[in-house]
């Protein structure tokens, strides 16, 4: 049956009893419960459903409907989204032929709701909309069926929830309006009202998260009206949720009056419903956030804290209320307010109420509760939103309470966790003293309670975090002190599992830091300490730390060429892995170490056993087939293949080890065959094959390695693999990626037959998986790149088809940036070819449709991609303005027209900063184009001034986005050059001064680079044009020196000053101004002394001395030449990371000196 035939066309033979059919179906479904038996389940459904429809009387319909519903849901849960359409069609057909079977009809609606839920959760929003339409149609046909109308409301609510999560607010608004109308049509239905109210709450949450406070207010007002219309409908529950959420988002946006209104309304509801726990809790939650957002508003703070105190008094047995009030009390101390006298009693209260965690020891329960209190209370500390003075005040308040209540273990742990959080937040170099103080206080607290294991554990966590920060910052002496303290703690508490774990983690982190800095003696000593800890404390956690440490050591020692040590660590890791086949972290560490070590084998005999280790890994996998070892072996082989391909992807000179690569693939192929039911292993194999296909696009086919034959072979194997797992979308996505890479590689190799074959297979795969985004995106990106290759090769026949398909894909996914980007790039690719090919005659229409798509989805990012398309087209068409004797024409009028469209788009979306950035980019390009056209057009001169003025206005209106300032800098540099070329010295000086002022206000690297280019242009033109006054390079130096003095810690500014000084040395020397040259050298030397850690400045100092050798030598100042040569040689030792770069300058300086 296909869903159109009457359900009475049953199988031949006497129909069995109804009960027999139902029981047979239930038994079949139960026995085929495993996902791998989906085909068997489907066959049962196919054969039994027609008989059910034939033999069932109306009184049996509920049981039949339940059974059928279970069958379809079971299929959906196994991910068979495409294959469910046939049974759904059959279900609809059965319902149509049984119009009096209310329960069957309602179960169809329930089935569709379930399909909507699954579609929404998997991001299949178009499919979700289709199923919603089906239930809307069903509800329209049975308008008098109250239950169907309720199910329709559930479907709308579910769809609205997923639309909101996806940020599709225009569609969400439509769903809300439909639910609103449905609620009005069914005023007697309490359940529909509840669905509508919950939908409004969900919409308010999504709007708040997206910063759409106007929408939030609209939906909140509608919910208030609904509550007013139906005061006895228990709608106060969703209303309190909405008010609590709204109050948070208003406060986050600084809209405190609206927040106050929400709090007042919550207070009223809490008074009206004193016995409703949810109302009391939400009111408390909303007030508890006031100390976080309005810490300086003492009246608001005091009011909320008083209200919280009253709520605690009114709800003495509500743990959530008591906890919320306790947290707020502690958070308020971060505003400078004292801790309430009742704080210890509040802690006692929540300890009494928190009695539902029987799986924890009493000590662990207290520790967890203390951390729960502190985590929320000290969130501003954890996120850096605190002043050191108020933090110290808060801790002092806690300490005084601990001293007054030494018997209160929970209070002590709250103080301990507060110190730990404060210590972690005090990690910068400026706050080292603060962190030291926090650790000392925590140490003293732990010493005062040696039997409190939880307090000792908190201390261990704090020390481990501090040690991590010390290692990251290179404070290795302090790091050693931290490790020693942790070691002592672990020794003092041998029965604790968590303290040795903290010590082990700290040792592992230290090993990473030592490896990163080449401190191998410390690395090896720390590994030894960790081995000792693992021997003394053979817990699973410590074993994991040891395995990770061995893997890290293997990598770091290998990078340094210390291959004997690599072999030692591999031996130990292999032994550890063999003894722990069920510990996945250990197996993963062994696999990663093998994959990393494989790249070093060809460089040393010390690692000639690497393949034997893979053999032992395979043996371990074979001995434990049901464990995770086979998977980790597969992952290691996949990673090893990626490592072997590195020379191809990085385009370095290392040879590709083709035979080893093939050996890894063969092993992984065999492993996949041995474990056909392990999807993860199949995916790793697919990933490896896809990587090999991708590498063929980078490899030189003439070398006989990874060429077209390999590409065809790997794709064929991957297609065979994918055919065996049609339900695994991730594996199909790997195939799509490989086909995409194969198509582009064939296009670049001009292999049209292969390109056509791979493209057709990708089209077919995309058609089979229309809802799988990764596959559709692979197709979109392929089409986008093909437009480039086709235009470059002059092949325009397929452009229309490619662009049409891209438009369809982008329109179907307006909220997905990557699809919009693919379309945008394709339009930019083809824009320069419109004038020469009739296949692009509709280019303007395509732009119009893209713009219309942006207008249809104002809440998506389509409009920003359209802006990017317009500016991309502008830049693409502007290429002839940058290239002398360009073959293509400069389509000036067309460029100006697109800039005007950008202006119009920016006006339509005045709050979109990204569009303003694209507009600035367009006008910066417009300045360059106008300069080029201005040599023959007076109108272009006007456009030049207009674009420059508009850019200046944008930079003034939007001072924060550095991109806009950089675009203005580019335009001013272009204008300066134009003035130099045109001999307009007054204009040149004006533009230069504006650029200098811009650099002083925004000393960003891009702006400073444009300033340097402007000075170079003027200096190069000096003397070539009598109408241009020469510019002393010292002016550039002085301007940058002023900026550098204002921003002494800005590395970019200091480096730009160094570059300007080295350039000035060259110009001063060429002009024979040796005193000025010496001054520049001295200033550059002083700058290097002031920034001894800056390798970039050291290199510029070497360049400066090199630049000095030529004019000094030509002037016969040989002593000074020798001094500069010697200085460069010295610098090579002072800057070890830049030795090669400085030595190159030394060789050139020696050559100059010899001349």
PyMOL commands that set and color helices and strands:
alter all, ss='L'
color gray80, all
select helices_A, chain A and resi 18-31+35-55+58-77+84-97+102-121+125-141+146-165+169-185+190-209+213-229+236-252+256-272+277-288+290-293+298-314+319-335+343-353+362-377+379-382+388-404+409-425+429-448+453-473+476-492+497-516+520-536+540-559+563-578+584-603+605-607+610-623+629-649+658-674+679-696+701-703+708-723+729-748+752-768+773-793+799-812+817-831+834-836+838-840+843-856+862-877+879-882+892-908+913-933+938-957+962-982+985-1001+1005-1021+1033-1046+1051-1070+1074-1090+1095-1114+1118-1134+1136-1154
alter helices_A, ss='H'
color red, helices_A
deselect
rebuild
show_as cartoon
